[in-house]
Protein backbone atom coordinates (compact mmCIF):
# COMPACT_ATOMS: atom_id res chain seq x y z
CA UNK A 1 0.00 0.00 0.00
CA UNK A 2 1.52 3.28 -1.07
CA UNK A 3 1.55 5.98 1.62
CA UNK A 4 1.53 9.62 0.45
CA UNK A 5 4.60 11.59 1.47
CA UNK A 6 2.58 14.12 3.48
CA UNK A 7 0.63 11.50 5.47
CA UNK A 8 2.40 10.82 8.74
CA UNK A 9 -0.67 11.54 10.87
CA UNK A 10 -2.38 8.93 13.02
CA UNK A 11 -5.76 9.41 11.30
CA UNK A 12 -4.40 8.23 7.95
CA UNK A 13 -3.34 4.86 9.36
CA UNK A 14 -6.34 4.28 11.63
CA UNK A 15 -8.26 2.12 9.08
CA UNK A 16 -5.37 -0.39 9.18
CA UNK A 17 -6.33 -1.26 12.75
CA UNK A 18 -9.37 -3.17 11.53
CA UNK A 19 -7.79 -4.65 8.40
CA UNK A 20 -8.38 -8.39 8.31
CA UNK A 21 -5.75 -10.40 6.45
CA UNK A 22 -4.96 -14.09 6.49
CA UNK A 23 -1.93 -15.25 8.50
CA UNK A 24 0.07 -16.03 5.35
CA UNK A 25 -0.48 -12.52 3.93
CA UNK A 26 2.12 -9.86 4.59
CA UNK A 27 1.23 -6.17 4.61
CA UNK A 28 3.82 -3.84 3.10
CA UNK A 29 3.53 -0.07 3.35
CA UNK A 30 5.21 2.19 0.79
CA UNK A 31 6.69 4.51 3.40
CA UNK A 32 10.07 5.38 1.88
CA UNK A 33 10.04 8.45 -0.37
CA UNK A 34 13.07 9.85 -2.13
CA UNK A 35 12.08 13.42 -1.32
CA UNK A 36 12.26 13.11 2.48
CA UNK A 37 14.32 9.96 2.95
CA UNK A 38 14.86 8.26 6.29
CA UNK A 39 13.45 11.06 8.41
CA UNK A 40 10.11 11.05 6.60
CA UNK A 41 9.98 7.25 6.56
CA UNK A 42 10.55 7.17 10.32
CA UNK A 43 7.62 9.55 10.86
CA UNK A 44 5.33 7.37 8.75
CA UNK A 45 6.58 4.18 10.44
CA UNK A 46 5.89 5.66 13.88
CA UNK A 47 2.35 6.63 12.93
CA UNK A 48 1.57 3.28 11.26
CA UNK A 49 3.04 1.31 14.18
CA UNK A 50 0.49 2.80 16.55
CA UNK A 51 -2.33 0.88 14.86
CA UNK A 52 -0.54 -1.94 13.04
CA UNK A 53 2.48 -3.37 14.88
CA UNK A 54 3.66 -5.70 12.09
CA UNK A 55 4.24 -4.62 8.49
CA UNK A 56 6.96 -4.61 5.88
CA UNK A 57 8.53 -1.42 4.59
CA UNK A 58 8.60 -0.59 0.90
CA UNK A 59 9.43 2.35 -1.32
CA UNK A 60 6.86 4.62 -2.88
CA UNK A 61 5.19 3.55 -6.09
CA UNK A 62 7.26 4.42 -9.13
CA UNK A 63 10.63 4.59 -7.39
CA UNK A 64 11.91 1.83 -9.67
CA UNK A 65 11.47 4.27 -12.55
CA UNK A 66 13.42 7.03 -10.79
CA UNK A 67 16.40 8.65 -12.45
CA UNK A 68 19.54 6.55 -12.40
CA UNK A 69 21.31 6.79 -9.05
CA UNK A 70 18.36 8.34 -7.19
CA UNK A 71 16.67 5.20 -5.92
CA UNK A 72 19.73 3.53 -4.40
CA UNK A 73 20.68 6.74 -2.57
CA UNK A 74 17.22 7.07 -1.01
CA UNK A 75 17.05 3.45 0.04
CA UNK A 76 20.64 3.42 1.34
CA UNK A 77 20.04 6.59 3.36
CA UNK A 78 16.97 5.02 4.92
CA UNK A 79 18.76 1.79 5.79
CA UNK A 80 21.73 3.64 7.33
CA UNK A 81 19.42 5.64 9.60
CA UNK A 82 17.56 2.48 10.74
CA UNK A 83 20.75 0.76 11.95
N, C-alpha and C positions, 0 to 999 in steps of 0.2 A: 504494500500500500504506500503510495507516494504521499509524503507529508510536505505541504507548502512551506517554503522557507520562513515565512512570517508567522507560522503557527507553532508557537511554543507555549501556548496557554493551556491550562488544565481543561477548559471547556471543549477544546477541539478533540482531545483524546477520550473524553468521558464515554462516548458510545462503545469504545473498545471493552469497557468493563463487562458489558453484557454479551459480548461476541461469543457465540458458541461454535467451537471447532472441534473436530475429532482429535483424539490423542496423537494420531500419526501426522497431523497437519501442523506445519510450522508457520507462524506469523512473522513476516519480515516487514519492517517499516523503513521506507526510503527517507531516512533522516539526515543523510550526509549531503550537503550542498557545497558546490565549489565556491560559491560567493561568500559564505561565512564559516567554512571549514569546521575545525574541531570545536571551537567555542559554540557555534550555533547548533551543531549536532548534540553537544552535551546538554544544552538547554532543552532541546526536543526530547532527548532520552530521559531527562529528569521528569519532564511533564508526563510522558507516556508511561513511565515506570510507576507512577502514582496509581494508575488504574489497571495496568497490565504488567505484572512483574516479569514475564518471560516473553521475549521476542528477539528476532534476529535484526541486525542492522544492515541496511542497504544504502546505496547511493540513490540520488534523485533520478527520476525517469529521464532518459536522454543523455546521461553522463557518458555513456559509451560512445556517443557521437560528438563528444567535446573535441575541441581543437587539440592537436597532437601535443602531448606533454602536460596538458591541464589536468586531466583525470588522475594520473598517478600522483601528482603533487597534492591534490586535494585529499585523496585517500591516504597517502603517506602521512600528511600532516595530522589527519584525524587519528591514525593508528599511533603515532608518536605521542600524542597528547593523552591517549587512553592508557598508556603503559605506566 
